[in-house]
Amino acid sequence: MTTQPRRTEGSGPQPASVVTDLPFKPQLVKAVFRDVTSLHVSRPAAWAAASVTRTVLTEILDGARSAAAEEARQRLIPKDLVSAIDRNVEVEVGSAWYLYSPTFHGLMGEVRNADGALVSLRELRGARTPSGVAGAHRFEAGVRRLLGNRHLGAVPAMVRDLDGIASVFLTDLARNAAMVVREGGVKRFGTVSLTVPGEPAPAPLLKDPLFALSTRRGDRRTVGRDDVLAAVTMQLFGDLRQRAITEAAETTRNTSAN
């Protein structure tokens, strides 16, 4: 019997299911990574990042759909996006976009400096436009595809905001994944365990799958799938974080992890 060569992370054709189900293409994901790091990005890492972004946008759209349904509307408007974020703190992502979108200007409130002077939006934004904001237009095709898959319509302003949130979120994800590679794992977070007198102590952290993602194996030149999943633990929390990790792992199940 002929021995089949072992499939490596960057080899072989892309599974049809992965290509079909991801509205944000791996080529786009890699372009975003190139904006923030010179590290090589493996194919499973790109798939994982695209899957996580899809999960986040889907959760936002579900909340916006519910808000629109309360007013018997089928077409989403920016007000529905604000309602979705207000009702579910887990989807408050891509915050850098909020400073650039008219939809969110009224939500920022007054910000004052140490002297009590009002800080303008221009000062809050800073002199340089973040790469995620500058490249938001690249996400329009993926956002429209995601809307179509969920049989949703949206006004242009809503599409613009979804573009921006997706772009800023993925840019932050790429930046954090690169940091995981450079630092050899997630280093910035500690843990706290709560115990009740008379009750057994919680399970050791080594049994926690999220803790397993905090330590890294592999070279320091390539962003792998697990580096992206570790970055997810830094950006998301709650049920959304767990669902994003689970769906990304499912998307890449037919590939080598690292």
WOKARA-V932105 format. One record per pair of residues at least 6 apart in sequence whose C-alpha atoms are under 8 Angstrom apart, sorted by the first residue. I is the first residue (numbers start at 1). J is the second residue. D is the distance in Angstrom with one decimal. If there is no record, write none. Layout:
BEGIN
i:I j:J d:D
i:I j:J d:D
END
This chain:
BEGIN
i:7 j:255 d:7.7
i:7 j:256 d:7.4
i:8 j:255 d:7.6
i:8 j:256 d:6.2
i:9 j:42 d:6.8
i:9 j:43 d:6.8
i:9 j:44 d:6.7
i:9 j:255 d:6.1
i:9 j:256 d:5.0
i:9 j:257 d:7.0
i:9 j:258 d:6.5
i:10 j:42 d:5.9
i:10 j:43 d:5.6
i:10 j:44 d:7.6
i:18 j:47 d:7.6
i:18 j:251 d:6.3
i:19 j:25 d:7.4
i:22 j:50 d:6.6
i:22 j:51 d:6.5
i:22 j:54 d:7.1
i:23 j:50 d:7.8
i:23 j:54 d:7.1
i:23 j:141 d:7.9
i:23 j:142 d:4.6
i:23 j:143 d:7.1
i:23 j:145 d:6.0
i:23 j:146 d:6.0
i:24 j:50 d:5.6
i:24 j:53 d:7.9
i:24 j:54 d:7.4
i:24 j:139 d:7.3
i:24 j:142 d:5.1
i:25 j:47 d:8.0
i:25 j:50 d:6.8
i:25 j:142 d:7.8
i:26 j:43 d:7.4
i:26 j:46 d:5.2
i:26 j:47 d:5.9
i:26 j:50 d:6.6
i:27 j:46 d:7.9
i:28 j:138 d:7.8
i:29 j:46 d:5.8
i:29 j:49 d:7.0
i:29 j:50 d:6.5
i:29 j:170 d:7.7
i:30 j:41 d:6.7
i:30 j:46 d:6.3
i:32 j:132 d:7.9
i:32 j:170 d:7.4
i:32 j:171 d:6.1
i:32 j:174 d:7.3
i:33 j:41 d:7.5
i:33 j:171 d:7.0
i:33 j:174 d:5.4
i:33 j:175 d:7.5
i:35 j:131 d:7.0
i:36 j:171 d:7.4
i:36 j:174 d:7.1
i:36 j:175 d:6.0
i:37 j:174 d:7.9
i:37 j:175 d:7.2
i:37 j:178 d:6.7
i:39 j:178 d:7.3
i:39 j:221 d:5.5
i:39 j:222 d:5.6
i:39 j:223 d:6.6
i:40 j:221 d:6.2
i:40 j:222 d:4.6
i:40 j:223 d:6.1
i:41 j:222 d:5.7
i:41 j:223 d:4.8
i:41 j:224 d:6.6
i:42 j:222 d:6.7
i:42 j:223 d:6.1
i:42 j:224 d:5.6
i:42 j:225 d:7.4
i:44 j:224 d:6.8
i:44 j:225 d:5.4
i:44 j:252 d:5.9
i:44 j:255 d:6.7
i:44 j:256 d:7.7
i:44 j:257 d:7.2
i:45 j:223 d:6.6
i:45 j:224 d:4.9
i:45 j:225 d:3.9
i:45 j:226 d:7.4
i:45 j:227 d:7.6
i:45 j:228 d:6.2
i:46 j:225 d:7.6
i:47 j:248 d:7.5
i:47 j:251 d:7.1
i:47 j:252 d:6.8
i:48 j:225 d:6.1
i:48 j:228 d:6.8
i:48 j:229 d:7.5
i:48 j:248 d:4.8
i:48 j:249 d:7.1
i:48 j:251 d:6.9
i:48 j:252 d:6.7
i:49 j:170 d:7.2
i:49 j:173 d:7.5
i:49 j:228 d:6.3
i:49 j:248 d:7.5
i:51 j:244 d:7.4
i:51 j:247 d:6.8
i:51 j:248 d:5.3
i:51 j:251 d:7.0
i:52 j:232 d:7.9
i:52 j:244 d:5.1
i:52 j:245 d:7.1
i:52 j:247 d:7.4
i:52 j:248 d:6.1
i:53 j:166 d:6.5
i:53 j:169 d:7.4
i:53 j:170 d:6.6
i:54 j:146 d:7.9
i:55 j:240 d:8.0
i:55 j:243 d:7.6
i:55 j:244 d:5.7
i:55 j:247 d:7.7
i:56 j:91 d:6.8
i:56 j:240 d:7.4
i:56 j:244 d:7.4
i:57 j:162 d:7.5
i:57 j:166 d:7.0
i:58 j:146 d:7.7
i:59 j:91 d:7.1
i:59 j:240 d:7.9
i:60 j:81 d:7.2
i:60 j:84 d:6.1
i:60 j:85 d:7.2
i:60 j:91 d:6.3
i:61 j:81 d:7.7
i:61 j:84 d:7.8
i:62 j:84 d:7.9
i:63 j:80 d:7.8
i:63 j:81 d:7.6
i:63 j:83 d:7.5
i:63 j:84 d:4.5
i:63 j:85 d:7.7
i:63 j:87 d:7.8
i:63 j:88 d:7.9
i:64 j:76 d:6.9
i:64 j:80 d:4.6
i:64 j:81 d:5.3
i:64 j:83 d:6.7
i:64 j:84 d:5.0
i:65 j:74 d:7.7
i:65 j:76 d:7.0
i:65 j:80 d:7.3
i:65 j:152 d:8.0
i:67 j:80 d:5.5
i:67 j:83 d:6.5
i:67 j:84 d:7.0
i:68 j:74 d:6.5
i:68 j:75 d:7.4
i:68 j:76 d:6.3
i:68 j:77 d:8.0
i:68 j:80 d:6.0
i:74 j:152 d:7.0
i:74 j:153 d:6.8
i:75 j:152 d:6.7
i:75 j:153 d:4.7
i:75 j:154 d:5.0
i:75 j:155 d:6.9
i:76 j:152 d:7.5
i:76 j:153 d:6.1
i:76 j:154 d:4.4
i:76 j:155 d:6.3
i:76 j:158 d:6.9
i:77 j:154 d:6.1
i:77 j:155 d:5.8
i:77 j:157 d:7.3
i:77 j:158 d:5.5
i:78 j:103 d:6.2
i:78 j:157 d:6.6
i:78 j:158 d:5.0
i:78 j:161 d:7.7
i:79 j:103 d:7.6
i:81 j:158 d:7.5
i:82 j:103 d:7.8
i:82 j:104 d:7.6
i:84 j:91 d:7.9
i:85 j:91 d:5.9
i:85 j:92 d:5.6
i:90 j:236 d:6.9
i:90 j:237 d:6.5
i:90 j:238 d:6.9
i:90 j:240 d:6.5
i:91 j:240 d:7.9
i:93 j:165 d:7.0
i:93 j:169 d:6.3
i:93 j:235 d:7.9
i:94 j:164 d:7.6
i:94 j:165 d:4.8
i:94 j:166 d:7.0
i:94 j:167 d:7.8
i:94 j:168 d:4.9
i:94 j:169 d:4.6
i:94 j:172 d:7.9
i:95 j:165 d:7.6
i:95 j:168 d:7.7
i:96 j:130 d:7.9
i:96 j:133 d:7.7
i:96 j:168 d:6.7
i:97 j:133 d:6.3
i:97 j:161 d:8.0
i:97 j:164 d:5.9
i:97 j:165 d:6.0
i:97 j:168 d:6.5
i:98 j:104 d:5.4
i:98 j:105 d:7.1
i:99 j:105 d:6.8
i:99 j:108 d:8.0
i:99 j:121 d:6.8
i:99 j:124 d:7.5
i:99 j:125 d:6.3
i:100 j:125 d:7.8
i:100 j:133 d:7.9
i:101 j:161 d:6.9
i:103 j:161 d:7.8
i:110 j:118 d:6.9
i:110 j:119 d:7.5
i:111 j:118 d:5.9
i:111 j:119 d:5.4
i:111 j:120 d:7.7
i:112 j:118 d:4.4
i:112 j:119 d:5.2
i:113 j:119 d:6.4
i:131 j:168 d:7.8
i:131 j:171 d:7.5
i:132 j:164 d:7.3
i:132 j:167 d:5.0
i:132 j:168 d:4.3
i:132 j:169 d:7.7
i:132 j:170 d:7.7
i:132 j:171 d:5.4
i:132 j:172 d:8.0
i:133 j:164 d:6.0
i:133 j:167 d:6.7
i:133 j:168 d:6.1
i:135 j:167 d:6.8
i:136 j:163 d:5.3
i:136 j:164 d:4.8
i:136 j:165 d:8.0
i:136 j:166 d:7.6
i:136 j:167 d:5.1
i:136 j:168 d:7.5
i:137 j:160 d:7.7
i:137 j:163 d:6.4
i:137 j:164 d:7.6
i:138 j:163 d:7.7
i:139 j:163 d:5.2
i:139 j:164 d:7.9
i:139 j:166 d:7.2
i:139 j:167 d:6.7
i:140 j:159 d:7.0
i:140 j:160 d:7.5
i:140 j:163 d:5.7
i:143 j:159 d:6.9
i:143 j:162 d:6.8
i:143 j:163 d:6.5
i:144 j:159 d:7.4
i:147 j:153 d:6.5
i:147 j:154 d:7.8
i:173 j:228 d:7.1
i:173 j:231 d:6.0
i:173 j:232 d:6.9
i:173 j:235 d:7.4
i:174 j:228 d:7.5
i:174 j:231 d:8.0
i:176 j:228 d:8.0
i:176 j:231 d:5.3
i:176 j:234 d:7.8
i:177 j:223 d:6.8
i:177 j:227 d:5.2
i:177 j:228 d:5.1
i:177 j:230 d:7.1
i:177 j:231 d:5.0
i:178 j:223 d:6.5
i:178 j:227 d:7.7
i:180 j:186 d:5.7
i:180 j:216 d:7.8
i:180 j:227 d:6.1
i:180 j:230 d:7.3
i:180 j:231 d:7.1
i:181 j:216 d:7.6
i:181 j:219 d:8.0
i:181 j:220 d:5.6
i:181 j:221 d:7.6
i:181 j:222 d:7.5
i:181 j:223 d:6.5
i:181 j:227 d:6.7
i:182 j:220 d:6.2
i:184 j:215 d:6.7
i:184 j:216 d:5.3
i:184 j:217 d:7.4
i:184 j:220 d:7.8
i:185 j:213 d:7.5
i:185 j:214 d:5.0
i:185 j:215 d:4.6
i:185 j:216 d:4.8
i:185 j:227 d:7.8
i:185 j:230 d:7.6
i:186 j:213 d:7.8
i:186 j:214 d:4.6
i:186 j:215 d:6.6
i:186 j:230 d:6.9
i:186 j:231 d:7.8
i:187 j:214 d:7.4
i:193 j:202 d:7.4
i:194 j:202 d:8.0
i:195 j:201 d:6.0
i:195 j:202 d:7.3
i:205 j:211 d:6.3
i:206 j:212 d:6.7
i:210 j:230 d:7.7
i:210 j:233 d:7.2
i:213 j:226 d:6.6
i:213 j:227 d:7.7
i:213 j:229 d:7.1
i:213 j:230 d:5.2
i:214 j:230 d:6.1
i:216 j:227 d:7.6
i:218 j:258 d:7.3
i:224 j:257 d:7.2
i:224 j:258 d:5.5
i:225 j:257 d:5.9
i:225 j:258 d:6.5
i:226 j:257 d:6.8
i:226 j:258 d:7.1
i:229 j:245 d:6.1
i:229 j:248 d:7.9
i:232 j:241 d:6.8
i:232 j:244 d:7.8
i:232 j:245 d:7.3
i:233 j:241 d:6.6
END
